[in-house]
Amino acid sequence: MATTTLLTFDQYVDLPDVDGVRRELDEGRVIEMAMPSFLHGAVQGTVFYFLKLWQLQTGAAFHISQNTEFRLSPETSRGPDVCVVRKSTLAAMQKTRGAYVGAPDLAVEVISESDSAADIDRKIRQYLEAGATAVWELYPDTRHVLVHRRSGVSSPQVLEEPDLLPGLRIPVEAIFAGLDDLS
């Protein structure tokens, strides 16, 4: 019978860096991920662009980032592909050993072929339980999106968060436009 050694957050952040590998801590288990593909990065960049453009046009008091580490619970640390956090929330968040303690208001995850459904479901649950308003799950290969909120899951044709990001409307097709040659 195989055993798994669980790490504390401090042990996790003390691990030596490995070229070409990103890590997250999942309830004490270290998850190692290969660097994202070009398609993954293109989708990530497009979502960041739309969110940042909205923020600049509206002057909304939010910070938007990519791959920022959030300590969602004592032994869980995740870095969403894109995140949105109210400026007031980020200013109040404690930062410990490079990770913000708490959850972003919106976490965006671009799903890769190597991601298992069980792992993605657990990650989404962790974001929502830590206080995220919503999690957007983007599938570049099938060009669809799932939006998770505490109230349930939807598969919209337009991404919007009216209570969090008033006036933001991103057509799902626009996220994946021009990427056919990257599949």
SULDA-V203880 format. One record per pair of residues at least 24 apart in sequence whose ideal C-beta (glycine too) atoms are under 10 Angstrom apart, sorted by sequence separation. I is the first residue (numbers start at 1). J is the second residue. D is the distance in whole Angstrom. If there is no record, write none. Layout:
i=I j=J d=D
i=I j=J d=D
//
This chain:
i=4 j=28 d=8
i=5 j=29 d=9
i=6 j=30 d=9
i=60 j=84 d=9
i=62 j=86 d=6
i=63 j=87 d=6
i=71 j=95 d=9
i=77 j=101 d=10
i=80 j=104 d=6
i=82 j=106 d=8
i=83 j=107 d=5
i=84 j=108 d=8
i=103 j=127 d=6
i=115 j=139 d=10
i=124 j=148 d=5
i=4 j=29 d=6
i=5 j=30 d=9
i=41 j=66 d=9
i=61 j=86 d=6
i=62 j=87 d=6
i=65 j=90 d=9
i=71 j=96 d=6
i=78 j=103 d=9
i=82 j=107 d=8
i=83 j=108 d=7
i=103 j=128 d=8
i=107 j=132 d=5
i=134 j=159 d=9
i=136 j=161 d=9
i=145 j=170 d=9
i=4 j=30 d=10
i=60 j=86 d=9
i=61 j=87 d=4
i=62 j=88 d=10
i=63 j=89 d=9
i=69 j=95 d=10
i=71 j=97 d=9
i=78 j=104 d=9
i=80 j=106 d=9
i=81 j=107 d=8
i=82 j=108 d=4
i=83 j=109 d=10
i=103 j=129 d=8
i=104 j=130 d=9
i=105 j=131 d=8
i=106 j=132 d=7
i=107 j=133 d=9
i=108 j=134 d=9
i=109 j=135 d=7
i=110 j=136 d=9
i=111 j=137 d=6
i=120 j=146 d=9
i=60 j=87 d=9
i=61 j=88 d=7
i=62 j=89 d=9
i=63 j=90 d=5
i=71 j=98 d=9
i=72 j=99 d=9
i=74 j=101 d=10
i=80 j=107 d=4
i=81 j=108 d=5
i=82 j=109 d=9
i=103 j=130 d=4
i=104 j=131 d=9
i=105 j=132 d=7
i=106 j=133 d=6
i=107 j=134 d=8
i=108 j=135 d=8
i=109 j=136 d=7
i=110 j=137 d=9
i=111 j=138 d=6
i=112 j=139 d=10
i=113 j=140 d=9
i=121 j=148 d=9
i=134 j=161 d=6
i=145 j=172 d=5
i=61 j=89 d=10
i=62 j=90 d=9
i=63 j=91 d=9
i=69 j=97 d=9
i=71 j=99 d=4
i=72 j=100 d=10
i=73 j=101 d=10
i=79 j=107 d=10
i=80 j=108 d=6
i=81 j=109 d=6
i=82 j=110 d=8
i=102 j=130 d=6
i=103 j=131 d=4
i=104 j=132 d=6
i=105 j=133 d=5
i=106 j=134 d=5
i=107 j=135 d=5
i=108 j=136 d=5
i=109 j=137 d=5
i=110 j=138 d=5
i=111 j=139 d=5
i=112 j=140 d=8
i=113 j=141 d=7
i=120 j=148 d=10
i=133 j=161 d=7
i=144 j=172 d=7
i=55 j=84 d=8
i=61 j=90 d=10
i=69 j=98 d=6
i=70 j=99 d=6
i=71 j=100 d=7
i=72 j=101 d=9
i=78 j=107 d=8
i=80 j=109 d=6
i=81 j=110 d=5
i=101 j=130 d=9
i=102 j=131 d=6
i=103 j=132 d=4
i=104 j=133 d=9
i=105 j=134 d=8
i=106 j=135 d=8
i=107 j=136 d=7
i=108 j=137 d=8
i=109 j=138 d=7
i=110 j=139 d=8
i=111 j=140 d=7
i=112 j=141 d=9
i=124 j=153 d=9
i=134 j=163 d=9
i=143 j=172 d=8
i=52 j=82 d=10
i=54 j=84 d=9
i=68 j=98 d=10
i=69 j=99 d=4
i=70 j=100 d=5
i=71 j=101 d=5
i=72 j=102 d=8
i=73 j=103 d=10
i=79 j=109 d=10
i=80 j=110 d=9
i=81 j=111 d=9
i=102 j=132 d=9
i=103 j=133 d=9
i=104 j=134 d=10
i=106 j=136 d=7
i=107 j=137 d=9
i=108 j=138 d=7
i=109 j=139 d=10
i=110 j=140 d=6
i=111 j=141 d=8
i=133 j=163 d=7
i=134 j=164 d=7
i=143 j=173 d=8
i=145 j=175 d=7
i=36 j=67 d=9
i=51 j=82 d=7
i=68 j=99 d=9
i=69 j=100 d=7
i=70 j=101 d=8
i=71 j=102 d=8
i=72 j=103 d=6
i=78 j=109 d=9
i=81 j=112 d=10
i=104 j=135 d=9
i=111 j=142 d=9
i=133 j=164 d=5
i=134 j=165 d=9
i=145 j=176 d=9
i=50 j=82 d=10
i=51 j=83 d=9
i=52 j=84 d=10
i=68 j=100 d=7
i=70 j=102 d=7
i=71 j=103 d=9
i=72 j=104 d=10
i=103 j=135 d=9
i=132 j=164 d=10
i=133 j=165 d=9
i=143 j=175 d=8
i=144 j=176 d=9
i=48 j=81 d=9
i=49 j=82 d=10
i=51 j=84 d=6
i=70 j=103 d=6
i=111 j=144 d=10
i=143 j=176 d=5
i=47 j=81 d=8
i=48 j=82 d=5
i=70 j=104 d=6
i=111 j=145 d=10
i=136 j=170 d=9
i=138 j=172 d=9
i=142 j=176 d=9
i=143 j=177 d=10
i=47 j=82 d=5
i=48 j=83 d=10
i=65 j=100 d=10
i=72 j=107 d=10
i=111 j=146 d=9
i=140 j=175 d=9
i=141 j=176 d=10
i=44 j=80 d=10
i=45 j=81 d=10
i=46 j=82 d=10
i=48 j=84 d=10
i=68 j=104 d=7
i=136 j=172 d=10
i=140 j=176 d=7
i=143 j=179 d=8
i=44 j=81 d=5
i=45 j=82 d=9
i=70 j=107 d=8
i=108 j=145 d=10
i=109 j=146 d=10
i=138 j=175 d=7
i=139 j=176 d=9
i=143 j=180 d=9
i=43 j=81 d=8
i=44 j=82 d=6
i=138 j=176 d=8
i=43 j=82 d=9
i=65 j=104 d=8
i=68 j=107 d=10
i=109 j=148 d=10
i=136 j=175 d=10
i=140 j=179 d=7
i=41 j=81 d=9
i=64 j=104 d=10
i=143 j=183 d=9
i=40 j=81 d=8
i=63 j=104 d=9
i=106 j=147 d=10
i=107 j=148 d=9
i=62 j=104 d=10
i=63 j=105 d=10
i=64 j=106 d=9
i=66 j=108 d=9
i=89 j=131 d=9
i=140 j=182 d=8
i=141 j=183 d=7
i=62 j=105 d=8
i=80 j=123 d=9
i=140 j=183 d=8
i=25 j=69 d=9
i=62 j=106 d=9
i=64 j=108 d=10
i=83 j=127 d=9
i=22 j=67 d=8
i=24 j=69 d=8
i=27 j=72 d=10
i=28 j=73 d=10
i=36 j=81 d=8
i=78 j=123 d=6
i=23 j=69 d=10
i=24 j=70 d=10
i=25 j=71 d=8
i=26 j=72 d=10
i=27 j=73 d=8
i=28 j=74 d=9
i=29 j=75 d=9
i=31 j=77 d=10
i=33 j=79 d=10
i=76 j=122 d=9
i=25 j=72 d=9
i=27 j=74 d=9
i=28 j=75 d=4
i=29 j=76 d=9
i=30 j=77 d=10
i=31 j=78 d=9
i=76 j=123 d=9
i=80 j=127 d=7
i=85 j=132 d=10
i=86 j=133 d=10
i=24 j=72 d=10
i=25 j=73 d=10
i=27 j=75 d=6
i=28 j=76 d=8
i=78 j=126 d=6
i=84 j=132 d=10
i=25 j=74 d=10
i=26 j=75 d=8
i=27 j=76 d=5
i=77 j=126 d=10
i=78 j=127 d=7
i=83 j=132 d=9
i=84 j=133 d=9
i=25 j=75 d=6
i=26 j=76 d=6
i=76 j=126 d=5
i=84 j=134 d=9
i=25 j=76 d=6
i=26 j=77 d=8
i=72 j=123 d=9
i=76 j=127 d=10
i=108 j=159 d=9
i=24 j=76 d=8
i=25 j=77 d=4
i=26 j=78 d=8
i=78 j=130 d=9
i=80 j=132 d=9
i=83 j=135 d=10
i=84 j=136 d=10
i=24 j=77 d=6
i=25 j=78 d=8
i=72 j=125 d=10
i=73 j=126 d=7
i=76 j=129 d=9
i=106 j=159 d=10
i=23 j=77 d=9
i=24 j=78 d=5
i=72 j=126 d=5
i=76 j=130 d=8
i=82 j=136 d=8
i=24 j=79 d=6
i=51 j=106 d=8
i=72 j=127 d=7
i=80 j=135 d=8
i=81 j=136 d=9
i=106 j=161 d=6
i=13 j=69 d=9
i=23 j=79 d=9
i=24 j=80 d=10
i=70 j=126 d=10
i=72 j=128 d=10
i=73 j=129 d=8
i=80 j=136 d=9
i=82 j=138 d=9
i=105 j=161 d=8
i=22 j=79 d=7
i=51 j=108 d=8
i=70 j=127 d=8
i=72 j=129 d=8
i=73 j=130 d=6
i=81 j=138 d=8
i=13 j=71 d=10
i=72 j=130 d=4
i=106 j=164 d=6
i=12 j=71 d=10
i=71 j=130 d=9
i=72 j=131 d=9
i=105 j=164 d=6
i=106 j=165 d=7
i=48 j=108 d=8
i=70 j=130 d=7
i=72 j=132 d=9
i=105 j=165 d=9
i=47 j=108 d=5
i=70 j=131 d=10
i=9 j=71 d=6
i=70 j=132 d=9
i=106 j=168 d=10
i=12 j=75 d=8
i=47 j=110 d=8
i=9 j=73 d=9
i=11 j=75 d=10
i=12 j=76 d=10
i=13 j=77 d=8
i=44 j=108 d=8
i=46 j=110 d=10
i=9 j=74 d=6
i=12 j=77 d=7
i=43 j=108 d=9
i=44 j=109 d=9
i=45 j=110 d=10
i=110 j=175 d=10
i=8 j=74 d=8
i=9 j=75 d=6
i=44 j=110 d=5
i=8 j=75 d=6
i=9 j=76 d=8
i=43 j=110 d=5
i=7 j=75 d=8
i=9 j=77 d=6
i=42 j=110 d=9
i=43 j=111 d=9
i=6 j=75 d=7
i=41 j=110 d=8
i=40 j=110 d=5
i=39 j=110 d=9
i=40 j=111 d=9
i=40 j=112 d=6
i=37 j=110 d=10
i=39 j=112 d=9
i=40 j=113 d=10
i=25 j=99 d=9
i=36 j=110 d=7
i=39 j=113 d=10
i=37 j=112 d=7
i=36 j=112 d=7
i=37 j=113 d=9
i=37 j=114 d=10
i=84 j=161 d=8
i=34 j=112 d=8
i=86 j=164 d=9
i=33 j=112 d=8
i=34 j=114 d=7
i=84 j=164 d=8
i=33 j=114 d=7
i=84 j=165 d=7
i=33 j=115 d=9
i=13 j=96 d=9
i=14 j=97 d=9
i=13 j=97 d=5
i=84 j=168 d=9
i=12 j=97 d=9
i=13 j=98 d=7
i=10 j=96 d=9
i=13 j=99 d=8
i=9 j=96 d=8
i=10 j=97 d=7
i=12 j=99 d=10
i=9 j=97 d=7
i=31 j=119 d=7
i=47 j=136 d=8
i=9 j=99 d=8
i=47 j=138 d=7
i=9 j=101 d=10
i=31 j=123 d=9
i=46 j=138 d=9
i=26 j=119 d=8
i=44 j=138 d=8
i=24 j=119 d=10
i=27 j=122 d=8
i=43 j=138 d=6
i=26 j=122 d=7
i=43 j=139 d=9
i=44 j=140 d=9
i=26 j=123 d=7
i=43 j=140 d=5
i=40 j=138 d=9
i=42 j=140 d=8
i=47 j=145 d=10
i=24 j=123 d=8
i=27 j=126 d=8
i=26 j=126 d=8
i=40 j=140 d=7
i=43 j=143 d=10
i=39 j=140 d=5
i=24 j=126 d=10
i=39 j=141 d=8
i=62 j=164 d=9
i=37 j=140 d=9
i=62 j=165 d=8
i=60 j=164 d=10
i=60 j=165 d=7
i=60 j=166 d=8
i=58 j=165 d=9
i=60 j=167 d=9
i=51 j=159 d=10
i=58 j=166 d=8
i=60 j=168 d=9
i=50 j=159 d=8
i=58 j=167 d=6
i=55 j=165 d=9
i=57 j=167 d=8
i=58 j=168 d=8
i=54 j=165 d=7
i=57 j=168 d=10
i=47 j=159 d=8
i=54 j=166 d=10
i=54 j=167 d=7
i=55 j=168 d=9
i=51 j=165 d=8
i=54 j=168 d=5
i=53 j=168 d=10
i=54 j=169 d=9
i=54 j=170 d=8
i=51 j=168 d=7
i=53 j=170 d=10
i=50 j=168 d=8
i=50 j=169 d=9
i=51 j=170 d=8
i=50 j=170 d=5
i=49 j=170 d=10
i=50 j=171 d=9
i=47 j=170 d=8
i=46 j=170 d=9
i=50 j=174 d=7
i=50 j=175 d=7
i=49 j=175 d=10
i=47 j=174 d=10
i=46 j=174 d=8
i=47 j=175 d=6
i=46 j=175 d=5
i=46 j=176 d=8
i=44 j=175 d=10
i=46 j=177 d=8
i=43 j=175 d=6
i=46 j=178 d=9
i=42 j=175 d=10
i=43 j=176 d=7
i=46 j=179 d=8
i=42 j=176 d=9
i=42 j=178 d=9
i=43 j=179 d=7
i=39 j=176 d=10
i=42 j=179 d=6
i=43 j=182 d=9
i=39 j=179 d=6
i=42 j=182 d=6
i=38 j=179 d=9
i=41 j=182 d=9
i=39 j=181 d=10
i=40 j=182 d=9
i=39 j=182 d=4
i=38 j=182 d=6
i=39 j=183 d=7
i=37 j=182 d=8
//
